[in-house]
Amino acid sequence: MLQRAAILVMATALCGAAQAKCSRPIVVPVSQIGKVMIINPATDEVSGVYPELLRERGAAIGCAFLFPAMPRVRAEAAVREGAGDLLVASPRSPQRDAWGDYVPMIGSEWVLITMRSDPPPASVEELMARPGIRLNAVRSYNFGPAYMAMMANLERLDKVEYVADPQTIVRKMAVGRVDYAYMPSNTFVGALDELGLRATLGPKIHYTHLSGIPVSTSGVYVSRKLPAGDAAQVTALLEQLSRENAVLERTRKYFTVAEMMSTFELPPSAASARNDGK
């Protein structure tokens, strides 16, 4: 409740100054996700792919954006409850479809990440069967039903530990306290970079595809509690970014081709659904 009140006070204070065509600034709760969303811990200044694009395109149509920093699980809760308006860099899931309208931005296939020297599991079934392993996952991540089913089975087998953020997984993998992680390759590389380990630890990391979890997309959820006029303007902006592959092109500024193995243009079916307004 206090979080919601604080965000709305900030939005109201900026509304008059922004002279925006949107009725008020659009609230985008953010947490550190590689180079997609970057938070300076000393100043709370927010940058990265999504903040840059939203600020640039928002200025052109008269919509201002606020980027309050908070843990990812709180960011999703804020948008679900109406204290925030957009959840960015989000895979689609049935749970999120219940409260938001989804605009896909990029194709996404998460990968298995390890420093181990033995051949990695090639499938979900092989991962489950491997004895004595420990996989770490970020607590708030949800890559869809197949991912959630895998995590539930790993929990049942006592083979998973949840942590607060990718940086924690990087630190633990560096000292041998975790065998595997599962997330986008560029998210993990971004965490390496933030910790100053990209040059030293990066070459030791292996990224492999894991069969059994389908390719999906990543995009933006627009809260259904956002006023209709604002939602229409913001959705139009997001759909234009999607058509231009703007998120993919901006992300390429930060990563090599190998580091972006999880990220690619929208699959035709996802692009068709976007164009049909679904």
Secondary structure, 3 states (H helix, E strand, C coil): CHHHHHHHHHHHHHHHHHCCCCCCCEECCECCECCCEEECCCCCCEECHHHHHHHHHHHHHCCCEECCECCHHHHHHHHHHCCCCEEEEEECCHHHHCCEEEEEEEEECCEEEECCCCCCCCEHHHHHHCCCCCEEEECCCCCCHHHHHHHHHHHHCCCEEEECCHHHHHHHHHCCCCCEEEECHHHHHHHHHHCCCCCCCHHHCEEECCECCCCEEEEEEEECCCCHHHHHHHHHHHHHHHHCCHHHHHHCCCCCCHHHCCEECCCHHHHHHHHCCC
